[in-house]
Amino acid sequence: MEQAQSSNGSIDKSRVLEVKPIRFLVPVFPNSPSLSSFSSPQPTPFVCVPPMGPFPSGIQPFYPFLGSDGAYPAAQNQPLDSGVHENIPAPVPLNSFRSPESQENGGTGTRKRASRTRSSVVGDGYNDSLNQDDQYGSGLSADVAGSSGKRKGRTRKEAARNGEFDSDSLVNSYLSAFNLQQFDEFRRANGDKDTVSTLLLVYDLIRKRLTQLEEANETSVSKRPDLKTCNLLMSKGIRTNSAKRVGPVAGIEVGDIFLFRMELCLVGLHAPSMAGIDYMSFKISTDEEPIAVSIVSSGGYDDDGDDADVLIYSGQGGLQRDGAMSDQKLVRGNLALEKSFHRGNEVRVIRGVKDPASATGKIYVYDGLYKVQHSWAEKNNAGCSVFKYKLVRLPGQPEAFSLWKSIQHWKDGTASRSGVILPDLTSGAETLPVALMNDVDREKGPAHFTYIPHLRYTKPFPLSKPYLGCRCLGGCQPGDTNCLCNLKNDELIPYSSIGVLLSSKSPIYECGESCSCPPNCRNRMSQAGLKVRLEVFKTKNRGWGLRSWDPIRAGGFICVYAGDIINRNEFGIEKDEYVFDSTRSYEPLEPAQSSPISGKAPFPLIISAKNTGNVARFMNHSCSPNVFWQPVLRESNHESYFHVAFFAIRHIPPMQELSYDYGIVSSDKGKKQCLCGSEKCRGYFYG
């Protein structure tokens, strides 16, 4: 810390000091007047001195622990024997000198230090919490927004020797690949659709990479890669829509889904990382008052959210760390909702629903704009006062949470749909039924074809060296250096424990017929059939399309492309509309991988799904796709089987059409008009 003391002993308060946070208190070892610390054969006795005194002889107080007038407090000349038989003043806990932090979201009142590890489950099921900012809850503490994620005091070479990973370099590589290194202040304050989608994609790629490394025990990253990734990005100023606002948020549509609370923070939909109420100051003449801008209802409190258009929301507070209940207070977020009731402003509502892929996880659904229609206080089961707010959804918005409820009724068989042609297009060939739906016109279905769930090979590709397969009897595991399949995937298993693709490295080596692992091995993801309920439906202007009843998280497996392998001559003669050509050029998911447009297939493969195929034949082209494909190799002995697997680029909400980029060919042959309707539409695609 810089010295601010002048020669006459006073403090120059006009100077701006560079103050670094105190991580720990360094014990002070005063020397006896008759002894030197270098010449004494006995170690200097330990003395713990509180920063506010009393100070023994030879020890001076230091700035900022001074008197209120800026001068040093008078040293209390008490005799202090440093012998081991004397009572030593108790050390002062570090948190006594931390900057004050808020107890809840926002406000200008007294702040409270948040614990890094909490035993109670809060809101979204996370077991650790983050501090909230003091100006009406921006949602991240200095620890979160200011940490670079690197360990201090160690060089990169030392970190590498200790098995640590340079996460900062990883983030910089992604920022460079996506041209985010010069992220300007305007985009930081006000986003758009392209900025939001890019930030979420970069966040997801970094998070999955850290997850993959953590599972392989190759790095000492946090057990919460979602928090770690957000820390790293925000420390570099990478976020958008940071300016608080009432109403819609640019780049985010009603019905969009998020798998992590930190994603809400990153794109500005809901700034607090833990608190359920986000609010901002609203100036009235010379005074300011808080108004609510967004709330998250995810089961942390006793909310009544069964109605798709009405939400009874419980106020925040009243729950102590030890589980004891107390009366809620009309402050901060509760006061903001009360003010919003009287002012009638719009409030964004994010509903948390159960994640079917996780026992405790949540999926956050942006349900659009609501208004607070009524507020009151009532007693809960413990006899404590709780504030309640009735929020009503504004009409004319797209379906969001109501659609989730309708889909559940379809699955339970408690509600019928008009336009269903077949309840299961596959006739039992898939593990899950695939409905055939048309509520647009009277067409009774696509042209006849035979449904098959897998690619039909006539002749596999030859291998120069035989591959005997892995010997993982219990299934391939992360970090297993004896697994031959792991070695082929750069010693990192490509899938997470819930089947999410963690790496966009091409190709993916899955376990083949000669491998000893069981059929449910996590490295056989594309071989186990469908994981989500899909539906073939009639679009308004693009023929038949494909969508999912279930949400699909980024990296989630969707399906393979099934059909018959044909050669190029057959392909040119048939003019097949249901074809997949791996020899085309495709834009990679990660620009850093290669040139902007490149081929990624290890072998030339053309698949016809005209006569035989699966649901993949119904996926339409889009210039802004939400699905990408990866080549999957399954090797066995001297043979290699090349398959095409489709994965989600981003989180895909239910009933959103699934589409991928059909690729680019060297000639204009087969060029067709594109009707994808995206902002980046090229106007054409190759059929």
C-alpha positions in Angstrom: 0.0 0.0 0.0 1.2 3.5 -0.8 2.3 5.7 2.0 0.0 8.7 2.7 1.8 10.1 5.7 3.5 13.5 5.2 6.7 14.5 7.0 4.8 16.3 9.8 2.9 13.2 10.7 -0.5 14.2 9.2 -2.4 12.2 6.6 -2.9 13.6 3.1 -6.5 12.6 2.4 -6.5 14.1 -1.1 -4.3 11.4 -2.4 -5.8 8.4 -4.2 -4.3 5.2 -2.8 -3.8 1.9 -4.4 -5.3 -0.4 -1.8 -5.3 -4.1 -2.2 -7.6 -6.4 -0.2 -6.3 -7.9 3.0 -6.1 -11.7 2.6 -4.6 -12.4 6.1 -3.1 -10.6 9.0 0.7 -11.0 9.2 1.9 -11.5 12.8 4.3 -8.8 14.1 7.5 -9.9 15.8 9.0 -7.0 17.8 12.6 -7.3 18.8 13.8 -7.0 22.4 15.8 -3.8 22.8 18.9 -5.7 23.9 18.7 -8.4 21.2 18.9 -8.5 17.4 16.8 -10.9 15.5 19.8 -11.9 13.5 22.2 -12.5 16.4 19.9 -13.9 19.0 20.2 -17.7 19.4 16.6 -17.8 20.6 13.6 -17.3 18.3 11.7 -14.0 18.6 8.6 -14.6 20.8 5.3 -14.4 18.9 3.0 -11.4 19.6 -0.4 -10.9 18.1 -1.4 -7.2 17.9 -4.9 -6.1 17.0 -4.9 -3.4 14.3 -6.6 -0.9 16.6 -4.2 -1.5 19.5 -3.0 -1.6 22.2 0.5 -1.3 20.6 3.6 -2.4 22.5 6.8 -0.5 22.3 8.4 -0.7 18.9 5.1 -1.2 17.0 3.3 1.6 15.2 -0.3 1.7 14.0 -0.8 1.9 10.2 -3.2 3.5 7.9 -6.2 3.2 7.6 -6.5 2.0 11.3 -6.2 5.5 12.6 -8.2 7.8 14.8 -11.3 9.6 13.4 -9.3 12.8 13.0 -6.7 11.1 10.8 -3.9 11.0 13.4 -2.5 7.9 15.0 -4.4 6.9 18.1 -2.5 7.3 21.3 -0.4 4.3 22.0 -1.4 2.7 25.2 1.9 2.3 27.0 1.0 -0.8 28.8 3.8 -3.2 29.6 3.6 -6.2 27.3 5.7 -9.1 28.3 6.1 -11.4 25.3 7.0 -14.4 27.4 5.1 -17.6 26.9 3.6 -17.5 30.4 1.7 -14.2 29.8 -1.8 -14.0 28.2 -1.5 -12.7 24.7 -4.2 -10.4 23.3 -6.7 -12.4 21.3 -6.3 -12.1 17.5 -8.9 -10.0 15.7 -10.9 -12.0 13.1 -10.3 -10.9 9.5 -13.9 -10.3 8.8 -14.0 -7.6 11.4 -12.1 -5.4 8.9 -13.8 -6.3 5.7 -15.8 -3.8 3.7 -19.5 -4.0 4.6 -21.6 -6.1 2.3 -25.3 -6.3 1.9 -27.3 -9.1 3.5 -29.7 -9.3 0.5 -30.1 -7.9 -2.9 -29.1 -4.3 -3.1 -30.0 -1.4 -0.9 -27.9 1.1 0.8 -28.2 -0.3 4.3 -25.7 -2.3 6.3 -24.0 -5.0 4.4 -23.2 -8.5 5.6 -20.4 -10.8 4.5 -21.7 -13.7 2.6 -20.3 -17.2 3.4 -18.5 -19.0 0.6 -19.9 -22.3 1.7 -23.5 -22.6 2.9 -25.0 -25.7 4.3 -28.6 -24.7 3.4 -30.0 -24.9 -0.1 -30.9 -21.6 -1.4 -33.1 -20.9 -4.4 -31.6 -22.9 -7.3 -30.2 -25.6 -5.1 -26.7 -24.3 -5.0 -24.8 -25.0 -1.8 -22.7 -21.9 -1.9 -23.7 -18.3 -2.3 -22.3 -15.0 -3.6 -22.4 -11.6 -2.2 -24.8 -9.0 -3.6 -23.7 -5.6 -4.8 -24.7 -2.6 -2.8 -26.4 -0.5 -5.4 -29.8 -2.1 -5.7 -28.3 -5.5 -6.3 -26.1 -5.9 -9.3 -25.6 -9.4 -8.0 -21.9 -10.0 -7.9 -19.4 -9.3 -5.1 -16.0 -8.0 -5.6 -14.8 -11.6 -5.2 -16.8 -12.7 -8.2 -16.5 -9.8 -10.5 -12.9 -9.0 -9.8 -11.2 -12.4 -9.5 -9.1 -13.3 -12.4 -9.2 -17.0 -11.5 -5.4 -17.3 -11.2 -3.5 -18.3 -8.1 -1.3 -15.5 -7.0 2.3 -15.8 -6.1 3.1 -18.7 -8.5 4.4 -18.6 -12.0 2.8 -20.5 -14.9 5.6 -23.0 -14.9 5.1 -23.7 -11.2 1.4 -24.1 -11.8 2.0 -26.5 -14.6 4.3 -28.6 -12.4 1.7 -28.8 -9.8 -1.0 -30.0 -12.2 -2.8 -26.7 -12.3 -4.4 -25.2 -15.4 -4.0 -21.7 -16.8 -7.7 -20.8 -17.0 -6.9 -17.2 -17.8 -5.2 -18.2 -21.0 -8.1 -20.5 -21.9 -10.5 -17.6 -21.5 -8.3 -15.3 -23.6 -8.1 -17.8 -26.4 -11.9 -18.0 -26.6 -12.3 -14.2 -26.4 -9.8 -13.8 -29.2 -11.5 -16.5 -31.3 -14.9 -14.8 -31.0 -13.5 -11.2 -31.3 -14.5 -10.2 -27.8 -11.2 -8.9 -26.6 -12.2 -5.3 -27.5 -15.6 -5.5 -25.8 -16.8 -1.9 -25.8 -18.7 -0.1 -23.1 -21.9 0.3 -25.2 -22.3 -3.5 -25.7 -21.5 -4.0 -22.1 -24.4 -1.8 -21.0 -26.8 -2.5 -23.9 -26.8 -5.8 -25.7 -28.5 -7.3 -28.8 -29.4 -10.8 -29.9 -26.0 -11.5 -31.5 -24.1 -10.3 -28.4 -26.3 -12.3 -26.0 -26.0 -15.5 -28.1 -22.2 -15.1 -28.5 -21.6 -14.5 -24.8 -23.8 -17.5 -23.8 -21.9 -19.7 -26.3 -18.5 -18.6 -25.0 -19.6 -19.1 -21.4 -20.9 -22.6 -22.2 -17.7 -23.6 -24.1 -15.4 -22.5 -21.3 -17.6 -24.0 -18.6 -17.7 -27.4 -20.4 -13.9 -27.3 -20.9 -13.4 -26.7 -17.2 -15.8 -29.4 -16.4 -14.0 -31.8 -18.6 -10.6 -31.0 -17.0 -12.1 -31.2 -13.5 -13.6 -34.6 -14.1 -10.2 -35.8 -15.4 -8.5 -34.4 -12.2 -6.1 -32.5 -14.4 -6.6 -29.2 -12.8 -7.5 -27.6 -9.5 -10.4 -25.6 -10.9 -13.4 -25.1 -8.7 -16.0 -27.7 -8.3 -18.4 -25.1 -9.6 -17.2 -24.5 -13.2 -20.4 -22.4 -13.8 -19.3 -19.9 -11.1 -15.6 -20.0 -12.1 -16.4 -19.3 -15.8 -18.6 -16.3 -14.9 -15.9 -15.0 -12.6 -13.3 -15.2 -15.3 -15.5 -13.4 -17.9 -16.8 -10.7 -15.6 -13.3 -9.9 -14.4 -12.5 -9.0 -18.0 -15.6 -6.9 -18.4 -17.4 -9.5 -20.6 -21.1 -9.2 -19.8 -24.0 -7.4 -21.5 -27.2 -5.5 -20.6 -25.5 -4.4 -17.4 -27.5 -1.2 -17.3 -30.6 -1.8 -15.2 -33.9 -1.4 -17.0 -37.6 -1.9 -16.6 -39.3 -4.2 -19.2 -37.8 -6.4 -21.9 -34.0 -7.1 -22.2 -32.4 -6.8 -25.6 -31.5 -10.1 -27.1 -33.6 -12.3 -24.9 -37.0 -13.6 -25.9 -39.9 -14.8 -23.9 -39.5 -18.6 -23.5 -35.7 -18.6 -23.5 -34.2 -21.0 -21.0 -31.1 -20.9 -18.9 -29.4 -23.8 -17.0 -27.4 -21.7 -14.6 -28.1 -18.6 -12.5 -24.8 -17.1 -13.7 -26.1 -17.0 -17.2 -28.9 -14.7 -16.1 -26.3 -12.4 -14.6 -24.1 -12.5 -17.7 -26.8 -11.3 -20.1 -28.5 -8.9 -17.7 -31.9 -10.7 -17.4 -31.6 -10.9 -13.6 -28.4 -9.4 -12.0 -28.3 -11.0 -8.5 -26.6 -14.4 -8.5 -28.6 -15.6 -5.5 -31.3 -13.2 -4.4 -34.7 -13.6 -6.0 -35.6 -9.9 -6.4 -33.6 -7.5 -8.6 -34.4 -3.8 -8.4 -33.1 -0.4 -9.3 -33.5 3.1 -8.0 -36.2 5.3 -9.5 -35.8 9.1 -9.1 -38.9 11.1 -8.0 -38.1 14.8 -7.9 -35.2 14.9 -5.5 -35.8 11.6 -3.9 -35.1 8.0 -5.0 -37.1 4.9 -4.3 -36.5 1.2 -5.3 -38.7 -0.5 -7.9 -38.5 -4.2 -8.9 -37.3 -5.1 -12.3 -37.2 -8.9 -12.2 -37.8 -11.8 -9.9 -36.9 -15.5 -9.9 -39.3 -18.0 -8.5 -37.5 -21.3 -8.1 -38.8 -22.9 -4.9 -36.6 -21.2 -2.4 -39.7 -19.8 -0.7 -43.3 -20.8 -0.4 -44.5 -19.5 -3.8 -47.8 -20.5 -5.5 -46.9 -20.9 -9.1 -49.3 -23.5 -10.4 -51.2 -21.0 -12.4 -49.5 -20.2 -15.7 -50.6 -16.6 -15.7 -50.7 -15.7 -12.0 -47.9 -16.0 -9.6 -48.2 -15.6 -5.8 -44.7 -14.6 -4.8 -43.3 -14.7 -1.3 -41.1 -11.9 -0.1 -37.4 -12.4 0.8 -35.7 -12.6 4.2 -36.9 -14.0 7.5 -34.8 -17.2 7.2 -31.7 -17.3 9.4 -28.6 -19.4 8.7 -29.5 -21.8 11.5 -32.9 -22.4 10.0 -34.8 -20.3 12.5 -37.6 -18.1 11.1 -38.3 -14.4 11.8 -40.6 -11.7 10.5 -39.8 -10.4 7.1 -39.0 -6.7 6.8 -40.3 -4.2 4.3 -36.9 -3.3 3.0 -34.8 -3.8 -0.1 -36.4 -6.3 -2.5 -39.7 -6.5 -0.5 -40.0 -2.7 -0.5 -39.2 -2.6 -4.3 -42.1 -5.0 -5.0 -44.4 -2.9 -2.9 -43.3 0.3 -4.7 -43.8 -1.5 -8.1 -47.4 -2.4 -7.0 -48.2 1.3 -6.4 -46.3 2.5 -9.5 -47.6 -0.3 -11.8 -44.3 -0.9 -13.6 -43.6 -4.1 -15.5 -41.6 -6.9 -13.8 -39.7 -9.6 -15.6 -40.5 -13.1 -14.2 -38.2 -16.1 -14.4 -39.6 -19.4 -13.3 -37.5 -22.3 -12.1 -38.7 -25.7 -13.1 -37.1 -29.1 -12.3 -34.3 -30.2 -14.6 -35.1 -33.8 -15.7 -31.4 -34.5 -16.2 -30.5 -33.6 -12.6 -31.9 -34.6 -9.2 -31.5 -31.1 -7.7 -31.0 -28.8 -10.7 -33.3 -26.2 -12.1 -34.1 -24.9 -15.6 -34.9 -21.2 -15.6 -37.6 -20.2 -18.0 -38.1 -16.5 -18.9 -41.9 -16.2 -18.6 -42.2 -12.6 -19.8 -43.6 -9.4 -18.2 -45.9 -9.3 -15.2 -47.4 -6.6 -13.0 -47.8 -6.6 -9.3 -51.6 -6.6 -8.8 -51.9 -7.0 -5.0 -49.7 -7.2 -1.9 -50.3 -8.3 1.7 -48.7 -9.8 4.8 -49.7 -13.1 6.4 -48.4 -15.5 9.0 -46.6 -18.6 7.9 -46.6 -22.0 9.7 -44.0 -20.8 12.1 -46.1 -17.8 13.1 -43.9 -15.3 11.4 -45.0 -12.5 9.1 -44.3 -13.0 5.4 -45.0 -10.6 2.5 -47.0 -11.9 -0.4 -47.3 -10.4 -3.9 -49.7 -11.3 -6.6 -48.2 -10.9 -10.1 -50.4 -11.2 -13.2 -48.9 -11.9 -16.6 -49.5 -9.3 -19.3 -51.6 -10.6 -22.2 -50.3 -10.9 -25.8 -47.0 -12.6 -25.0 -45.7 -15.8 -26.5 -46.2 -19.0 -24.5 -43.5 -19.9 -22.0 -44.3 -21.6 -18.7 -47.8 -22.4 -19.8 -46.3 -24.4 -22.7 -44.3 -26.5 -20.2 -47.5 -27.3 -18.3 -49.3 -28.3 -21.5 -46.4 -30.6 -22.5 -46.6 -32.3 -19.2 -50.3 -32.9 -19.7 -49.5 -34.5 -23.1 -47.0 -36.8 -21.6 -49.4 -37.8 -18.8 -52.2 -38.3 -21.3 -54.5 -35.9 -19.5 -54.9 -33.5 -22.4 -55.5 -34.1 -26.1 -54.1 -32.2 -29.1 -55.7 -31.4 -32.4 -53.7 -32.3 -35.5 -52.0 -35.5 -34.3 -51.6 -37.9 -37.2 -49.6 -40.6 -35.5 -48.6 -40.9 -31.8 -45.4 -42.7 -32.8 -43.9 -42.3 -36.3 -41.2 -44.9 -35.5 -43.6 -47.7 -34.7 -41.5 -48.6 -31.7 -38.1 -48.5 -33.4 -36.9 -45.8 -31.0 -36.7 -45.9 -27.2 -39.1 -42.9 -27.1 -42.1 -42.3 -29.3 -42.0 -39.6 -32.0 -45.3 -37.9 -32.7 -46.4 -36.8 -36.2 -48.3 -33.5 -36.1 -50.0 -31.3 -38.6 -52.1 -28.3 -37.5 -51.3 -26.2 -40.6 -53.1 -28.0 -43.5 -54.7 -31.3 -44.4 -51.6 -33.2 -45.5 -51.6 -36.6 -43.9 -47.9 -37.1 -43.6 -44.6 -37.2 -45.5 -43.9 -39.5 -48.4 -43.6 -43.1 -47.4 -40.2 -44.3 -46.0 -39.0 -47.1 -43.8 -37.9 -46.0 -40.3 -34.6 -47.3 -39.1 -32.7 -45.9 -36.1 -29.1 -46.4 -37.3 -26.9 -46.0 -40.3 -26.8 -49.0 -42.6 -23.2 -49.9 -43.7 -22.3 -52.0 -46.6 -18.6 -51.7 -46.3 -16.7 -49.9 -43.4 -13.7 -47.8 -43.9 -10.4 -49.7 -43.4 -7.9 -49.0 -40.7 -4.1 -49.1 -41.3 -3.6 -50.5 -37.8 -5.9 -52.8 -35.9 -7.7 -51.4 -32.9 -8.5 -53.9 -30.1 -10.7 -51.6 -28.0 -10.7 -50.6 -24.4 -10.9 -53.0 -21.4 -13.1 -50.8 -19.2 -15.5 -53.5 -17.8 -17.4 -51.0 -15.8 -17.5 -48.3 -18.5 -15.0 -45.7 -19.5 -14.2 -43.2 -16.8 -12.6 -39.7 -16.9 -8.9 -39.6 -16.1 -8.3 -43.3 -16.8 -5.0 -43.3 -18.6 -5.3 -47.0 -19.3 -8.5 -46.5 -21.4 -7.5 -46.7 -25.1 -10.6 -44.8 -26.1 -9.7 -41.9 -23.7 -6.3 -41.8 -25.3 -7.8 -41.4 -28.7 -9.8 -38.4 -27.3 -6.7 -36.6 -26.1 -7.0 -38.4 -22.8 -10.3 -36.7 -22.0 -13.6 -38.4 -22.2 -15.9 -36.4 -24.6 -19.1 -36.7 -22.7 -20.2 -35.7 -19.2 -22.0 -38.0 -16.8 -25.4 -36.8 -18.0 -24.5 -37.2 -21.7 -23.5 -33.6 -22.6 -20.8 -33.3 -25.2 -18.0 -31.5 -23.5 -15.6 -31.0 -26.4 -16.1 -29.9 -30.0 -12.9 -31.6 -31.0 -13.4 -33.5 -34.3 -13.8 -36.4 -34.6 -15.3 -38.1 -31.5 -14.0 -41.6 -30.8 -16.7 -43.7 -29.3 -16.3 -47.2 -28.0 -16.8 -49.8 -30.7 -17.7 -53.5 -31.0 -14.3 -54.7 -29.8 -14.5 -52.6 -26.6 -15.3 -54.5 -23.4 -17.4 -51.7 -21.8 -21.1 -52.2 -21.3 -23.8 -50.7 -23.6 -24.6 -48.0 -21.1 -21.0 -46.7 -21.1 -21.0 -42.9 -21.3 -18.7 -43.1 -24.3 -21.4 -44.8 -26.3 -23.7 -41.8 -26.2 -24.8 -41.8 -29.9 -25.5 -45.5 -29.8 -28.2 -45.6 -27.1 -31.1 -44.0 -29.1 -33.1 -40.9 -28.5 -32.9 -39.1 -25.1 -35.6 -36.5 -25.7 -39.2 -36.6 -26.9 -39.1 -35.4 -30.5 -42.0 -34.5 -32.8 -42.2 -34.2 -36.6 -44.5 -31.3 -37.5 -45.7 -29.5 -40.5 -44.2 -26.0 -40.9 -45.9 -23.1 -42.5 -43.6 -22.7 -45.5 -40.7 -25.2 -45.2 -42.4 -28.6 -45.4 -41.9 -31.0 -42.5 -39.7 -30.0 -39.5 -38.4 -31.4 -36.3 -38.8 -30.1 -32.7 -38.6 -31.5 -29.1 -41.1 -31.7 -26.3 -38.2 -31.6 -23.8 -35.7 -28.9 -23.2 -32.3 -29.7 -24.6 -29.2 -28.2 -22.9 -26.2 -27.0 -24.9 -24.1 -30.0 -26.0 -27.0 -32.4 -25.5 -27.3 -35.3 -27.9 -30.3 -35.2 -30.2 -30.0 -38.0 -32.8 -27.8 -39.6 -35.5 -28.4 -39.3 -39.2 -29.7 -42.7 -40.3 -30.1 -44.1 -43.8 -28.2 -45.8 -46.6 -24.6 -44.9 -47.6 -24.4 -44.1 -51.3 -21.5 -43.0 -53.6 -21.3 -39.7 -55.3 -22.5 -40.9 -58.7 -25.7 -42.3 -57.2 -26.2 -39.0 -55.3 -25.9 -37.0 -58.5 -28.4 -39.1 -60.4 -31.1 -39.4 -57.7 -31.4 -35.7 -56.9 -32.2 -36.8 -53.4 -33.7 -34.2 -51.1 -33.1 -36.3 -48.0 -29.4 -36.5 -48.1 -26.5 -35.7 -45.8 -23.1 -34.9 -47.5 -20.1 -34.9 -45.1 -17.8 -33.7 -47.9 -19.3 -30.1 -47.8 -17.7 -27.3 -45.9 -19.2 -26.4 -42.6 -18.7 -23.5 -40.2 -17.1 -24.8 -37.0 -18.6 -24.2 -33.6 -15.4 -22.8 -32.3 -13.7 -20.4 -34.8 -10.3 -21.0 -33.2 -10.3 -24.6 -34.4 -9.5 -23.9 -38.0 -10.3 -21.5 -40.8 -13.8 -19.9 -40.7 -15.2 -22.5 -43.0 -13.8 -26.0 -43.3 -14.5 -29.6 -43.8 -14.3 -31.8 -40.8 -15.2 -35.3 -41.9 -12.4 -37.9 -41.6 -13.9 -39.9 -44.5 -16.1 -39.0 -47.4 -19.6 -40.0 -46.4 -22.9 -39.4 -48.2 -26.1 -40.7 -46.6 -29.5 -41.0 -48.4 -32.6 -41.1 -46.2 -35.0 -41.0 -49.0 -36.2 -44.6 -48.6 -34.9 -45.5 -45.2 -34.0 -43.0 -42.4 -34.9 -41.6 -39.0 -36.0 -38.3 -37.5 -32.8 -36.5 -38.7 -34.2 -36.5 -42.3 -36.8 -33.9 -41.2 -34.3 -31.3 -39.8 -34.4 -28.2 -42.0 -31.6 -25.9 -42.9 -31.0 -22.6 -41.0 -28.3 -19.9 -41.5 -28.5 -19.4 -37.7 -28.9 -23.0 -36.6 -29.3 -24.3 -33.0 -27.9 -27.8 -33.9 -24.5 -28.8 -35.1 -23.1 -32.2 -36.2 -20.0 -34.0 -35.2 -18.3 -37.0 -36.9 -18.3 -40.0 -34.6 -15.9 -42.9 -35.2 -16.3 -46.4 -33.8 -13.3 -48.5 -34.5 -13.0 -52.3 -34.2 -10.1 -54.4 -35.3 -9.3 -53.3 -38.9 -12.6 -51.5 -39.5 -13.8 -47.9 -38.8 -17.4 -47.0 -38.8 -18.1 -43.3 -39.4 -21.4 -41.9 -38.0 -23.0 -38.4 -37.9 -24.3 -37.2 -34.6 -26.3 -34.1 -33.9 -25.9 -31.9 -30.7 -27.4 -28.7 -29.4 -25.4 -25.5 -30.0 -27.2 -23.7 -27.2 -30.0 -24.4 -24.7 -33.1 -25.1 -26.8 -36.5 -24.6 -25.2 -39.4 -27.0 -25.9 -41.2 -26.8 -29.2 -38.5 -24.7 -30.9 -37.7 -26.1 -34.4 -34.4 -27.9 -34.6 -32.2 -27.0 -37.6 -28.6 -27.2 -38.7 -26.5 -25.6 -41.5 -26.6 -27.8 -44.6 -23.0 -26.6 -45.5 -21.5 -25.1 -48.6 -20.4 -26.7 -51.9 -17.8 -25.4 -54.4 -20.3 -25.0 -57.2 -23.8 -23.4 -57.3 -25.3 -26.8 -58.2 -28.4 -27.6 -56.1 -28.7 -24.0 -54.8 -32.1 -23.2 -53.4 -33.9 -20.2 -51.8 -33.6 -20.1 -48.0 -36.7 -19.4 -46.0 -35.1 -19.8 -42.5 -36.1 -16.2 -41.6 -33.0 -15.6 -39.4 -31.3 -12.2 -39.2 -28.2 -13.7 -40.8 -30.0 -15.5 -43.6 -27.8 -15.9 -46.7 -30.8 -16.1 -48.9 -29.9 -19.5 -50.2 -28.8 -23.0 -49.2 -27.7 -26.2 -50.9 -30.2 -29.0 -51.0 
